[in-house]
Amino acid sequence: MSSNQQFLQSLYEAFNNRELETIISVMHPDVKWANGVEGGFVYGRDAVREYWTNQYQVIQVQLEALKFETDENNRNVVTVHQVIRDLQGNLLVDTTVQQIFTIEDGSLAQPLCKRIVLYEIGETETIQEMIQKTRTSN
């Protein structure tokens, strides 16, 4: 497993354990982060923190990394099994998505320090759209 794969796997574990500050700490201060709930992006660590804090108040998301790849632009593409439940534990969405990370390696002063500078989601619906579709079909 490459160092980026290990780095990302540890972040998935932190996410599933809701260790928000662990993940925020490895983001570039000006990170551009995909808003999977509503679409678009949020910018900067504080905005990501607020985004996740709001998300945790309405849904529970569990992520399982299935496959790690590197694309032609040297981005880390992770195929992820995503399970979304409401706060009572009822299943809302069970799907597979691609999450794409641009990771910046450390500086000369901190060569082992990795930072996420950009997080994107592969072509998919927003979480709101997926939940609405599930509710409509039931």
SULKA-V874065 format. One record per pair of residues at least 12 apart in sequence whose ideal C-beta (glycine too) atoms are under 10 Angstrom apart, sorted by the first residue. I is the first residue (numbers start at 0). J is the second residue. D is the distance in whole Angstrom. If there is no record, write none. Layout:
# SULKA-V874065
I;J;D  I;J;D
This chain:
# SULKA-V874065
0;67;8  1;67;8  1;69;8  1;75;9  2;102;10  2;104;9  2;111;9  2;113;8  3;67;8  3;69;8  3;73;10  3;75;5  3;77;10  3;100;8  3;102;6  3;104;9  3;113;7  4;64;8  4;67;5  4;68;10  4;69;9  4;75;8  4;77;9  5;67;10  6;25;8  6;75;9  6;100;9  6;102;7  6;113;5  6;115;9  7;25;10  7;64;7  7;67;7  7;75;6  7;77;6  7;79;10  7;98;9  7;100;6  7;102;8  7;113;9  7;115;9  8;64;6  8;67;8  8;77;9  9;21;8  9;22;9  9;25;9  10;22;6  10;25;7  10;26;10  10;62;9  10;64;9  10;77;10  10;100;9  10;113;10  10;115;8  11;61;10  11;62;5  11;63;7  11;64;5  11;77;8  11;79;8  11;98;9  12;62;9  12;64;9  13;25;9  14;51;9  14;60;8  14;61;9  14;62;6  15;59;10  15;60;8  15;61;6  15;62;6  15;63;8  17;51;9  17;55;7  17;59;9  17;60;10  19;47;9  19;48;6  19;51;6  19;52;7  19;55;8  20;44;10  20;48;8  22;44;10  22;47;8  22;48;9  22;51;8  22;115;8  23;44;5  23;45;9  23;47;6  23;48;6  23;51;9  23;115;10  24;44;9  24;114;10  25;102;9  25;112;8  25;113;6  25;114;6  25;115;6  26;43;9  26;44;5  26;47;6  26;48;10  26;114;7  26;115;5  26;116;8  26;117;10  26;118;8  27;43;9  27;44;8  27;101;9  27;102;9  27;103;6  27;113;10  27;114;4  27;115;7  27;116;4  27;117;8  28;43;7  28;44;6  28;45;9  28;114;9  28;116;10  29;42;7  29;43;6  29;44;8  29;116;8  30;42;7  30;43;6  30;44;6  30;46;9  30;47;6  30;101;10  30;114;8  30;115;6  30;116;6  30;117;7  30;118;7  31;43;9  31;46;10  31;47;10  31;101;9  31;115;9  31;116;7  31;117;5  31;118;7  31;119;8  32;44;9  32;46;7  32;47;5  32;50;7  32;51;9  32;115;8  32;116;10  32;117;8  32;118;5  32;119;9  32;120;10  33;50;10  33;98;8  33;99;8  33;117;9  33;118;5  33;119;5  33;120;5  33;121;10  33;125;10  34;46;9  34;47;9  34;50;6  34;54;9  34;118;10  34;120;9  34;125;8  34;126;9  35;50;9  35;54;8  35;60;9  35;81;9  35;83;10  35;96;8  35;98;9  35;118;9  35;120;6  35;123;8  35;124;10  35;125;6  35;126;5  35;127;9  35;129;10  36;50;8  36;51;10  36;53;8  36;54;6  36;57;9  36;58;8  36;60;10  36;83;10  36;125;6  36;126;5  36;127;6  36;128;10  36;129;10  36;130;9  37;50;9  37;125;6  37;126;8  37;127;6  37;128;10  38;120;9  38;124;9  38;125;5  38;126;9  38;127;8  38;128;9  39;125;9  40;117;9  40;118;9  40;119;9  41;118;10  47;115;10  47;118;9  54;83;10  54;126;8  55;86;9  56;86;8  57;85;8  57;86;7  57;126;10  57;130;10  58;83;5  58;84;7  58;85;6  58;86;7  58;91;7  58;92;9  58;126;7  58;130;8  59;82;9  59;83;7  59;84;5  59;85;7  59;86;7  59;87;10  59;88;8  59;89;10  59;91;9  60;81;7  60;82;7  60;83;5  60;84;8  60;91;10  60;92;9  60;126;8  61;79;10  61;80;8  61;81;8  61;82;5  61;83;8  61;84;8  61;93;10  62;77;9  62;79;5  62;80;7  62;81;6  62;82;8  62;83;10  62;96;9  62;98;8  63;78;10  63;79;7  63;80;4  63;81;8  63;82;8  63;95;10  64;77;5  64;78;8  64;79;6  64;80;8  64;98;9  65;77;8  65;78;5  65;79;6  65;80;6  65;95;7  66;78;4  66;79;9  66;95;10  66;97;9  68;97;9  68;99;10  70;97;10  70;99;8  72;99;9  72;101;8  73;101;8  73;102;9  74;99;5  74;100;7  74;101;5  74;102;8  74;117;8  74;119;8  75;98;9  75;99;7  75;100;4  75;101;8  75;102;6  75;115;9  75;118;10  76;97;6  76;98;8  76;99;5  76;100;8  76;119;9  76;121;7  77;96;9  77;97;7  77;98;5  77;99;8  77;100;7  77;121;10  78;95;6  78;96;8  78;97;6  78;98;8  78;121;9  79;94;9  79;95;7  79;96;6  79;97;7  79;98;5  79;120;10  79;121;10  80;93;8  80;94;8  80;95;6  80;96;9  81;93;8  81;94;5  81;95;7  81;96;5  81;98;9  81;120;10  81;123;9  81;126;9  81;129;9  82;94;8  83;126;6  83;129;7  83;130;7  83;133;9  85;130;9  90;133;8  91;126;8  91;129;8  91;130;5  91;131;10  91;133;6  91;134;8  92;124;9  92;126;7  92;128;10  92;129;5  92;130;6  92;132;9  92;133;6  93;129;10  93;133;9  94;123;8  94;124;9  94;126;10  94;129;7  94;133;10  95;121;10  95;123;9  96;120;6  96;121;6  96;122;9  96;123;5  96;124;9  96;126;10  96;129;9  97;119;9  97;120;7  97;121;3  97;122;8  97;123;8  98;118;7  98;119;8  98;120;6  98;121;7  98;123;10  99;117;8  99;118;7  99;119;4  99;120;7  99;121;6  100;113;10  100;115;6  100;116;9  100;117;7  100;118;6  100;119;8  101;114;10  101;115;7  101;116;5  101;117;4  101;118;8  101;119;8  102;114;7  102;115;6  102;116;7  102;117;9  102;118;10  103;115;8  103;116;5  103;117;9
